[in-house]
Amino acid sequence: MVDLILLERVEKLGQIGQVVKVKPGYARNYLLPQKKAMRATKENLAYFETQRAQLEASNLQHKSEAAEIAERMEGLAVVVIRQAGESGQLYGSVAVRDIAEAITAAGYTVGKTQIVLDRPIKTLGLHPVRVMLHPEVGVTITANVAQSEEGARMQAAGIDPAQQIEDEEEAARAEAQAAWAAAQERDEQPL
């Protein structure tokens, strides 16, 4: 295990200034290169104490900026157009890169690392997606995955496009059967 001083809040690990024990690989491959932590040596502890106020002030400023952006992003719905089969299964999936691009197209600057997706989206529909604007500030947006812009509008209105097509086909079949039955009835009547 390696002792590190956290330079920012890390989810499920600790707060700024906290000394934590982590596995060497996590430290070497993630926390140290991302500048989220530094090794807990006597020199680094002394340096951190001199810089603590500045780091906390900087963190507070970033957090308040992220909170403002989160307030504006609240309720945002982005549309992602994908090809899918009749059952609604996508031919592929929607990944964090696709969602980040859609959010950027909507006028907000976010990176792939800020999108939290438990698993790739593989079906049509409305999917909640978490965007972490700051380690302490997150917002949930809606990813509207559809086959077309019209399908996306229908989904946003609460209408299932696949179900509507099925209903229209059923109505057309019923109408055709009624017309056929009426034609049969006219042909069978004696003159």
VEXKE-237800 format. One record per residue (C-alpha): x, y, z; residue in one letter; residue number from 1. Coordinates in steps of 0.02 Angstrom, whole numbers, plus 32768, in hexadecimal, padded with zeros to 4 digits. Example, Ala and Ser with C-alpha at 12.3 -4.5 7.8 and 13.67 -1.06 7.14 Angstrom:
<rs>
R|east|north|up|residu|num
R|8267|7F1F|8186|A|1
R|82AC|7FCB|8165|S|2
</rs>
This chain:
<rs>
R|east|north|up|residu|num
R|8000|8000|8000|M|1
R|8038|80B2|7FDB|V|2
R|8013|814E|8043|D|3
R|7FD3|81E4|7FDE|L|4
R|7F93|8293|8003|I|5
R|7EF4|82BA|7FA1|L|6
R|7EFB|835D|7F40|L|7
R|7E40|8356|7F17|E|8
R|7DAA|82F3|7F50|R|9
R|7DAB|8243|7F08|V|10
R|7D07|81E5|7F0F|E|11
R|7D0A|814D|7F84|K|12
R|7DBA|817D|7FBF|L|13
R|7DBF|8223|801D|G|14
R|7DC3|82E1|8025|Q|15
R|7E4A|8364|7FFF|I|16
R|7EDF|8355|8072|G|17
R|7EB3|82A9|80B2|Q|18
R|7F41|822A|80BA|V|19
R|7F04|8185|8072|V|20
R|7F4D|80D8|8054|K|21
R|7F32|8095|7FA4|V|22
R|7F77|8008|7F3C|K|23
R|8016|8034|7EDB|P|24
R|7FC6|8019|7E31|G|25
R|7F34|808F|7E57|Y|26
R|7FB0|8114|7E91|A|27
R|802A|80FC|7E01|R|28
R|7FAA|80EB|7D75|N|29
R|7F1F|8162|7DA9|Y|30
R|7F32|81D3|7E40|L|31
R|7FE4|8212|7E21|L|32
R|7FDB|822C|7D62|P|33
R|7F31|8284|7D73|Q|34
R|7F7C|82F7|7DF9|K|35
R|7EF3|82C3|7E73|K|36
R|7F73|8294|7EF8|A|37
R|802A|829D|7F29|M|38
R|8099|8229|7F8D|R|39
R|808C|8242|804A|A|40
R|8141|826A|8073|T|41
R|8176|82E5|80FC|K|42
R|81A8|8365|8077|E|43
R|8104|8351|8018|N|44
R|809D|835E|80B9|L|45
R|80F6|8400|80E5|A|46
R|80E0|8442|8033|Y|47
R|8027|8412|8033|F|48
R|8009|846F|80D7|E|49
R|8052|850E|8089|T|50
R|7FE4|84F8|7FEE|Q|51
R|7F47|84B7|8047|R|52
R|7EE9|855E|804C|A|53
R|7F0C|857F|7F95|Q|54
R|7ED6|84CF|7F61|L|55
R|7E36|84D9|7FC8|E|56
R|7E0C|8586|7F81|A|57
R|7E2C|8548|7ED0|S|58
R|7DC0|84AF|7EF1|N|59
R|7D34|851B|7F36|L|60
R|7D39|858C|7E9D|Q|61
R|7D34|84F7|7E25|H|62
R|7CA7|84AA|7E8A|K|63
R|7C3D|854A|7E82|S|64
R|7C5B|855A|7DC6|E|65
R|7C28|84A3|7DB0|A|66
R|7B8B|84C0|7E1A|A|67
R|7B57|8551|7DA8|E|68
R|7B6F|84E6|7D0D|I|69
R|7B12|8455|7D5F|A|70
R|7A80|84C9|7D82|E|71
R|7A77|84FA|7CC9|R|72
R|7A8D|8444|7C91|M|73
R|7A02|8402|7D02|E|74
R|797C|83B2|7C96|G|75
R|79E9|83AD|7BFA|L|76
R|79BA|8325|7B7E|A|77
R|7A30|82F8|7AF0|V|78
R|79FE|8295|7A56|V|79
R|7A6C|8208|7A14|V|80
R|7A37|81BC|796E|I|81
R|7A62|8103|7955|R|82
R|7A2A|8073|78E6|Q|83
R|79C8|7FEB|793F|A|84
R|7967|7F4C|7921|G|85
R|78AA|7F3B|792F|E|86
R|78B6|7F09|79E6|S|87
R|7910|7FAC|7A12|G|88
R|79BD|7F5D|7A25|Q|89
R|7A46|7FCC|79DF|L|90
R|7AC1|7F8F|795B|Y|91
R|7B51|7FBB|79CF|G|92
R|7B44|802A|7A68|S|93
R|7B49|80DE|7AA5|V|94
R|7BE8|80FF|7B07|A|95
R|7C26|8192|7B70|V|96
R|7C7B|81DF|7AD8|R|97
R|7BD4|81EA|7A7B|D|98
R|7B7E|823A|7B10|I|99
R|7C0E|82B5|7B2C|A|100
R|7C04|82E9|7A74|E|101
R|7B47|8301|7A81|A|102
R|7B58|836C|7B1E|I|103
R|7BE1|83D3|7ACB|T|104
R|7B6F|83EC|7A34|A|105
R|7AE9|842A|7AAE|A|106
R|7B60|84B5|7AE4|G|107
R|7BB7|8471|7B7F|Y|108
R|7C6E|8440|7B87|T|109
R|7C85|8396|7BD7|V|110
R|7D08|830F|7BC3|G|111
R|7CF3|8254|7BB5|K|112
R|7D39|823F|7C65|T|113
R|7CAA|82A6|7CAD|Q|114
R|7C22|8230|7C6D|I|115
R|7BF3|81A4|7CE6|V|116
R|7BA2|8112|7C8B|L|117
R|7B8D|8070|7CEC|D|118
R|7B82|800E|7C4A|R|119
R|7B74|803B|7B91|P|120
R|7AC5|8064|7B53|I|121
R|7A89|7FDA|7ADE|K|122
R|79CF|8000|7AC9|T|123
R|7963|808B|7A83|L|124
R|790E|80FC|7B01|G|125
R|792E|817F|7B86|L|126
R|79C4|8159|7BF6|H|127
R|79FF|81BD|7C8F|P|128
R|7AB9|81E9|7C87|V|129
R|7B22|8233|7D13|R|130
R|7B9B|82C1|7CEA|V|131
R|7C1E|82EB|7D6E|M|132
R|7C4D|83A2|7D51|L|133
R|7CBA|83A1|7DEF|H|134
R|7CE6|8317|7E6A|P|135
R|7C5E|835D|7EDC|E|136
R|7BE0|839A|7E5A|V|137
R|7B7E|8327|7DE7|G|138
R|7AE2|833A|7D7D|V|139
R|7A71|82B9|7D2B|T|140
R|7A40|82D6|7C76|I|141
R|79D6|826F|7BFF|T|142
R|7A1E|8217|7B66|A|143
R|7992|81FF|7AE7|N|144
R|79CD|816F|7A78|V|145
R|7961|8161|79DC|A|146
R|7966|8129|7926|Q|147
R|7935|81D5|78E2|S|148
R|7913|8287|7918|E|149
R|7857|8264|790C|E|150
R|786C|81C9|7978|G|151
R|78CC|8232|79F7|A|152
R|7840|82B3|79FD|R|153
R|77BF|8229|7A17|M|154
R|7826|81DA|7AA3|Q|155
R|783B|8283|7AF7|A|156
R|777E|8298|7AF2|A|157
R|7769|81EE|7B44|G|158
R|7734|818E|7AA9|I|159
R|778C|80EB|7A7D|D|160
R|77AE|80F7|79C0|P|161
R|77B8|8039|79AB|A|162
R|7711|8023|7A06|Q|163
R|76BF|80AC|799D|Q|164
R|76F9|8059|78FA|I|165
R|76B7|7FB3|793B|E|166
R|7610|8005|796A|D|167
R|7603|8057|78BD|E|168
R|7627|7FAF|7868|E|169
R|75A4|7F59|78D6|E|170
R|7524|7FE0|78AA|A|171
R|754D|7FCD|77F0|A|172
R|7539|7F0F|77FD|R|173
R|7492|7F22|7857|A|174
R|7457|7F9F|77D3|E|175
R|748E|7F2B|7746|A|176
R|7434|7E97|7797|Q|177
R|7396|7F00|77AC|A|178
R|739F|7F36|76F5|A|179
R|73BC|7E82|76BD|W|180
R|732B|7E44|7727|A|181
R|72BA|7ECC|76E0|A|182
R|72EE|7E9D|762E|A|183
R|72CE|7DE5|7652|Q|184
R|7223|7E10|7698|E|185
R|71F4|7E74|75FD|R|186
R|722C|7DE7|7589|D|187
R|71CB|7D61|75E8|E|188
R|7123|7DBE|75ED|Q|189
R|70A6|7D81|756D|P|190
R|7070|7E03|74F0|L|191
</rs>
